[in-house]
Amino acid sequence: MDIPILFEDGEALVINKPAGLPLDRARAGGAALDDYLPTLRLGFAREPVAVHRLDRDTSGCLLLARNPKALKRFAKAFEDRQVGKRYLGVVAADVAGDSGTIDLALTKISSAEAGWRMILAKKGKASVTHWKVLDRRDGLTLVEFRPETGRTHQIRVHALHGLGAALLGDPVYGDGQGASRTMLHAAGLVVRREGKPPVSAHAPLPGDFRALGFVDPEDVAIAAAHAAEDAADARAALGGDEPGPEATSEPTDETADEQGHEHG
């Protein structure tokens, strides 16, 4: 299995975790993230360590720390809510409304018959998720989720109780029908760092989302930006970016003002 690397520097890796790959090895065995950590060393002395968690079914951005100091700093950033997280989920219904905020506290319950799950509870842990509809198709809704908090199964439970339906394919909070996995994807991650550029990564929409006819607008914007850069590089290689005579004149006051705003 190939695991794409979305971001890399001396203290961090962000990988595009495939759906179906658990972080921890199941009791019954099978593949787990641990199997790929030696390869993800990429010449470093230590294997990277996952800073946060994604469910087995959830695909997308997973931050790994390359040393203990980085792990401590990144973990604190998550605790202090200094991390921007963008998820995409397919809700198994035509969601009412276009955007909003879900503020529903959660707690964990467990039983011998049903196992464990998260439920709403007035005295549970505060849980806040901002959401926005991106597209609607055939009774399904593609929703962008931006969680403020990072509770276990937060988006899955908030979809059910805040939007009126579970995520497509969710076997715990829904009926498990319509998809081979819970349709949730960690599309974006930004971690601010003092004195350094932020860790920033984008994971393109997976094929099973696209097979339903959905498109992530950010994928489109990124592709357009790359195409513009490639076109500019091609023009430069052909000498097309050399300034003409008019480019050597002094800028007007209006042009100078625009440049000042761009750099200010």
C-alpha angles and dihedrals in degrees: 000000000000115000111199118221112224099180134013137178138136096291107024145047125186113197131190098239112211119234111258096033111114123208091223125044113254120238088247090055128235134134122327138173089265089071090064101041096089089056091046091059087084092192097320120128095238133049111246119253127220110248097196137009138258123188117252092254095044116098129198143045116026119171118220124189119220098205139019095256092053091047091055093048094047093046089053090050089057092047091049092048092242092137126095112216126186120188131179121208136176109227114207094232143046098273117223114236131012105253144353148131127275114208108179124143117229138206135178126249130182137193134176091238102046102020118222132326141156121259138181114270131171090218094042127108116293111259125184128181128177115207140187131184113238101176144349124214133167095339093315128107129209106215131188111219124196108184119201092194129041107223121159111273089355097148093043093053094040090052091054098044101025101040099028100246140059125247114277112271095013106148095189105044097021138029096276091237132130100036139043091240142015103288101233126128129185096221101172142021131182122179117185117221129194111244094001137077112268123265101253128178140165124198114202119236110276124244096252090059091047091048087064089057097257126139128191109229089213090059088054093048093048092048090050091050091050091048090052091050091049091049091049091049090050092051091048091050089054093047092250094132096062108122118253123222092271091058092064095063123099114272119252119248089257093054092046091052092052091051091050091054092049092055097034 
